[in-house]
Amino acid sequence: MDTNIPHYNLLKSMTSLIDLRSPKEFEKGAFPQSINLPILNDDEREKVGKTYKNQSKEQAIALGHHLVSGDCKNKRIMLWKDFIQANPMTQIYCARGGLRSEIAQSWIKDIGINVPRVKGGFQSLRQTALDILDFGKNDNKRWIILGGRTGTGKTDILSQLDSSIDLEARANHRGSAFGGTLSAQPKPIAFENALTMNYLSHENKTLLLEDESRTIGRLAIPNVWYERMRISEWVMVEISIEERIQNIIKDYIEMPLDEGLSKIDLLASLQSSLFKIQKRLGLVLYMDIQDKLNKAFSNSKNESHEDWIKLLLQNYYDAQYDYQFKTKMERCIYRSDTKGVISFLQDLELS
């Protein structure tokens, strides 16, 4: 990787960053090592922007200084000061490295603190992140894709291996029709930025990723990564359907309930996910699974979920996976149970 690209070392070092953009700008996507301490809030930015557009740059700057003055200005400076003192290597940026970061830098200097500005601002950092992800298509790492039918515990395997990057964790989604989590997925920019940071900190010669479709929930895997994944070596984990059912009960029933989701809300979420694949299931199978799902939630025992999960696995997920498996078999270098796969992948990490 070309370490001379702009801001490579800044991102590689995980330097703390103050993002001076407005909250709405920040919500569209940021870096995981950044904190949003805006110089202008959303309303102030809108007013300054309208003045710049309808009147002049000078009047817009004057309005900004008027809106952020007195106690308001002092409070914002103190927030910056406290963060910088807690994180001495901090750098600051706005959208494009312009007036907002220039003014904030001068205010911070007035209280005796010199803080660097990121040249080109967030826009330049974002381009660096995209350049780093793009490098993945030709890096010299050995990419290994971990495959296996739904419920085989692939995510648990990833968590035990230093060479892995968990795409589903970054996307906050478990990667299937039923894979939504209690909290929202990140914005696409935030997802890609977080993936960049994971990639920068990845030191192993082997890169292990879970087999994924092009999208995880509503987020798309960067195209260069997805294309590399499609031609990479493949390892398959195989366990019994009974074990898979228990894994799914743990992940999709017990875990959400333990995290505080009510049975009513969990049932509604699963019903909604089931409805999304109704056409693929066919009406008869859909009604059968729905009936067993509803009965399972009227029963206090977790074993009651086994019937509908087994139907869904055998008639939907396994059929899909078996079709895809035929196209990937020529890339398969190893297949075994969980213990065997972990041992094989650990050996690869050391090779």
C-alpha positions in Angstrom: 0.0 0.0 0.0 1.2 3.5 -0.8 1.8 5.0 2.6 2.4 8.4 0.9 -1.3 8.9 0.1 -2.8 11.9 1.9 -3.7 11.2 5.5 -2.7 7.6 5.4 -0.6 7.9 8.6 -3.2 10.0 10.3 -5.8 7.2 9.8 -3.4 4.4 10.4 -2.5 5.8 13.8 -6.1 6.1 14.9 -5.5 9.7 15.8 -8.4 11.3 17.7 -10.4 13.7 15.6 -12.7 16.6 16.4 -15.4 16.8 13.6 -16.5 20.4 13.5 -19.3 19.8 11.0 -22.9 20.2 12.0 -24.8 17.3 13.6 -26.7 16.6 10.3 -23.5 16.4 8.3 -21.9 14.2 11.0 -24.9 11.8 10.9 -24.4 11.2 7.2 -21.1 9.5 8.0 -18.0 9.9 10.1 -14.9 8.1 11.3 -15.1 5.9 14.4 -12.2 7.8 16.1 -14.0 11.1 15.7 -16.3 13.1 18.0 -18.8 15.6 16.8 -18.2 19.0 18.5 -19.6 21.4 15.9 -18.7 25.0 15.6 -22.1 25.7 14.1 -25.2 23.6 15.0 -27.7 22.7 12.3 -29.9 25.9 12.6 -26.9 28.2 12.7 -25.3 26.5 9.7 -28.5 26.9 7.7 -28.8 30.6 8.5 -25.1 31.2 7.6 -25.5 29.2 4.4 -28.5 31.2 3.3 -26.7 34.5 4.0 -23.7 33.3 2.0 -26.0 32.4 -0.9 -28.3 35.4 -0.9 -25.9 38.1 0.3 -22.2 37.7 0.6 -19.4 35.7 2.1 -18.4 38.6 4.4 -22.0 38.9 5.8 -22.2 35.2 6.3 -19.0 35.2 8.3 -20.2 38.2 10.4 -23.5 36.3 11.1 -21.5 33.2 12.2 -19.5 35.2 14.6 -22.7 36.9 16.0 -24.5 33.5 16.4 -21.5 31.9 18.1 -20.4 34.5 20.6 -20.3 35.1 24.4 -21.2 32.1 26.5 -22.1 30.0 23.5 -18.6 30.5 22.0 -16.9 29.9 25.3 -18.8 26.6 26.0 -17.8 25.3 22.5 -14.2 26.3 23.1 -14.2 24.5 26.5 -15.6 21.4 24.9 -12.7 21.4 22.4 -10.2 22.2 25.1 -11.4 19.3 27.3 -11.2 16.8 24.5 -7.8 17.9 23.3 -6.3 17.8 26.8 -7.7 14.3 27.2 -6.4 13.3 23.7 -3.2 15.3 23.1 -2.6 14.2 19.5 -6.1 15.4 18.4 -6.6 17.0 15.0 -9.6 19.0 13.9 -11.5 19.3 10.6 -14.6 20.6 8.9 -16.2 19.6 5.6 -13.4 20.7 3.3 -10.7 22.2 5.5 -12.1 25.7 5.1 -13.3 28.6 7.3 -14.9 26.5 10.1 -11.8 24.7 11.0 -9.6 27.8 10.4 -11.7 29.8 12.8 -12.0 27.0 15.4 -8.2 26.6 15.3 -7.6 30.3 15.9 -10.1 30.3 18.9 -8.3 27.3 20.4 -5.0 29.0 19.9 -6.3 32.0 21.8 -6.5 29.9 24.9 -2.9 28.7 24.5 -3.4 25.4 22.6 -2.0 24.6 19.2 -4.1 22.0 17.4 -3.5 20.8 13.8 -6.1 21.1 11.1 -6.7 18.3 8.6 -5.9 19.6 5.2 -8.9 19.2 2.9 -11.1 18.3 5.8 -13.5 15.4 5.9 -13.8 15.3 2.1 -10.0 14.6 1.9 -10.1 12.0 4.7 -13.1 10.3 3.0 -11.2 10.0 -0.3 -8.2 8.5 1.5 -10.5 5.9 3.1 -11.9 5.0 -0.3 -8.3 4.7 -1.7 -7.3 2.4 1.1 -10.4 0.1 0.5 -9.6 0.2 -3.2 -6.1 -1.1 -2.5 -7.7 -4.3 -1.2 -8.3 -5.6 -4.7 -4.6 -6.1 -5.3 -3.0 -6.5 -1.8 -0.7 -9.4 -1.1 -2.8 -10.9 1.7 -4.3 -14.3 1.3 -8.1 -13.8 1.3 -10.1 -16.7 2.8 -13.9 -16.7 2.7 -15.7 -18.7 5.4 -18.9 -20.3 4.1 -21.5 -22.6 5.6 -25.3 -23.0 5.8 -27.3 -20.6 7.9 -26.9 -21.3 11.6 -23.4 -22.9 11.4 -21.9 -20.4 13.7 -19.7 -18.6 11.2 -19.7 -15.4 13.2 -18.5 -17.2 16.4 -15.7 -18.7 14.4 -14.6 -15.3 13.1 -14.5 -14.0 16.7 -11.9 -16.6 17.6 -9.4 -15.7 14.8 -7.1 -12.7 14.7 -7.1 -12.7 10.9 -10.8 -11.9 10.6 -12.8 -8.8 9.8 -16.5 -9.2 10.7 -18.4 -7.4 8.0 -21.8 -8.1 9.6 -20.6 -6.5 12.9 -19.5 -3.4 10.9 -22.9 -3.4 9.2 -24.8 -4.1 12.4 -26.8 -6.8 10.6 -26.6 -10.6 10.6 -26.7 -10.9 6.9 -30.0 -12.8 6.2 -33.7 -12.0 5.8 -34.0 -12.3 9.6 -30.7 -10.6 10.3 -31.8 -7.2 11.6 -30.7 -6.1 15.0 -32.3 -3.9 17.7 -30.3 -0.8 16.7 -30.2 0.8 13.3 -27.5 0.1 10.7 -24.9 2.8 10.2 -24.9 5.1 7.2 -23.0 3.8 4.1 -20.2 6.3 4.6 -19.8 5.3 8.3 -19.8 1.6 7.3 -17.0 2.1 4.7 -15.0 4.3 7.1 -15.2 1.7 9.9 -14.2 -1.0 7.4 -11.2 1.1 6.4 -10.1 1.4 10.0 -10.4 -2.4 10.5 -8.4 -3.0 7.3 -5.6 -0.5 8.4 -5.2 -2.3 11.7 -5.2 -5.8 10.1 -1.6 -7.1 10.4 -2.1 -10.8 9.5 -1.0 -12.1 6.1 -4.4 -13.9 5.9 -7.6 -12.0 5.7 -10.7 -14.0 6.8 -14.2 -12.8 5.8 -17.6 -14.4 6.1 -19.3 -15.4 2.8 -21.8 -12.6 2.1 -24.1 -11.5 -0.6 -23.4 -8.1 -2.2 -25.5 -6.4 0.4 -25.7 -6.8 4.2 -29.1 -5.5 5.1 -29.3 -2.2 3.2 -25.5 -1.7 3.1 -23.4 -2.7 0.1 -20.0 -4.3 0.5 -17.5 -2.1 -1.5 -17.5 -3.3 -5.0 -13.7 -4.0 -5.2 -13.9 -6.1 -2.0 -17.0 -8.0 -3.2 -15.3 -8.9 -6.5 -12.1 -10.0 -4.7 -14.3 -12.2 -2.3 -15.9 -13.9 -5.3 -12.6 -15.3 -6.6 -11.0 -16.0 -3.2 -10.3 -19.4 -1.6 -13.3 -20.8 0.3 -13.5 -22.8 3.6 -16.8 -24.5 4.5 -18.0 -25.3 8.1 -20.5 -28.2 8.3 -22.6 -29.1 11.4 -25.8 -31.0 12.0 -29.2 -29.4 11.4 -30.0 -29.9 15.1 -26.9 -27.8 16.1 -27.8 -25.2 13.6 -31.4 -24.9 15.0 -30.0 -24.4 18.5 -27.6 -21.7 17.2 -30.5 -19.9 15.6 -32.6 -20.1 18.8 -29.7 -18.6 20.7 -29.1 -15.8 18.2 -32.6 -14.9 17.0 -34.7 -15.7 20.0 -32.8 -15.8 23.3 -30.3 -13.0 22.6 -33.0 -10.4 21.6 -35.1 -11.3 24.6 -32.0 -11.1 26.9 -31.3 -7.6 25.4 -34.7 -6.4 26.5 -36.9 -6.9 23.4 -40.4 -8.0 24.4 -41.9 -11.2 23.1 -44.6 -9.3 21.3 -42.1 -7.0 19.5 -39.8 -10.0 18.7 -42.7 -11.9 17.2 -43.7 -8.9 15.1 -40.2 -8.5 13.8 -40.0 -12.2 12.8 -43.4 -12.1 11.2 -42.3 -9.0 9.2 -39.1 -10.8 8.1 -41.1 -13.9 7.1 -43.6 -11.9 5.1 -40.7 -10.4 3.1 -39.9 -13.8 1.7 -43.5 -15.0 1.3 -43.4 -15.2 -2.5 -40.3 -17.3 -2.5 -41.7 -19.7 0.1 -45.1 -20.1 -1.6 -48.4 -19.5 0.1 -48.8 -23.0 1.6 -45.3 -23.2 3.1 -45.5 -19.6 4.3 -48.8 -20.2 6.1 -47.3 -23.4 7.7 -44.2 -21.6 9.0 -46.3 -18.7 10.2 -48.6 -21.0 12.1 -45.7 -22.8 13.8 -44.0 -19.4 14.6 -47.2 -18.1 16.3 -47.6 -21.3 18.3 -44.0 -21.2 19.4 -44.5 -17.7 20.9 -47.6 -18.9 22.8 -45.4 -21.6 24.4 -42.9 -20.7 27.1 -40.3 -23.3 26.1 -37.6 -22.5 23.5 -37.9 -26.0 22.1 -41.2 -25.0 20.6 -39.3 -22.8 18.1 -37.5 -25.8 16.5 -40.4 -26.7 14.2 -40.7 -23.5 12.3 -36.9 -22.9 12.2 -36.4 -26.4 10.7 -39.0 -25.8 8.1 -37.4 -22.5 7.2 -33.9 -24.0 7.0 -34.8 -27.0 4.9 -37.2 -25.3 2.5 -35.6 -21.9 2.1 -32.1 -21.3 3.3 -30.6 -24.7 2.5 -32.1 -24.7 -1.0 -30.6 -21.3 -1.6 -27.2 -22.2 -0.2 -27.0 -25.5 -2.0 -27.5 -23.7 -5.3 -24.8 -21.2 -4.6 -22.5 -23.9 -3.3 -22.2 -25.5 -6.7 -20.7 -22.3 -8.1 -18.1 -22.1 -5.2 -17.1 -25.7 -4.8 -14.1 -25.3 -7.1 -12.7 -22.7 -4.8 -13.2 -24.8 -1.6 -9.8 -25.7 0.0 -11.2 -27.2 3.2 -14.5 -28.4 4.8 -15.0 -29.7 8.2 -16.9 -29.2 11.5 -16.4 -26.2 13.7 -13.4 -27.5 15.6 -11.7 -28.7 12.4 -12.3 -25.4 10.6 -11.0 -23.3 13.5 -7.8 -25.5 13.7 -7.3 -25.2 9.9 -7.7 -21.4 9.9 -5.4 -21.0 12.9 -2.7 -22.9 11.1 -3.1 -20.6 8.1 -2.6 -17.6 10.4 0.7 -19.0 11.5 1.9 -20.0 8.0 
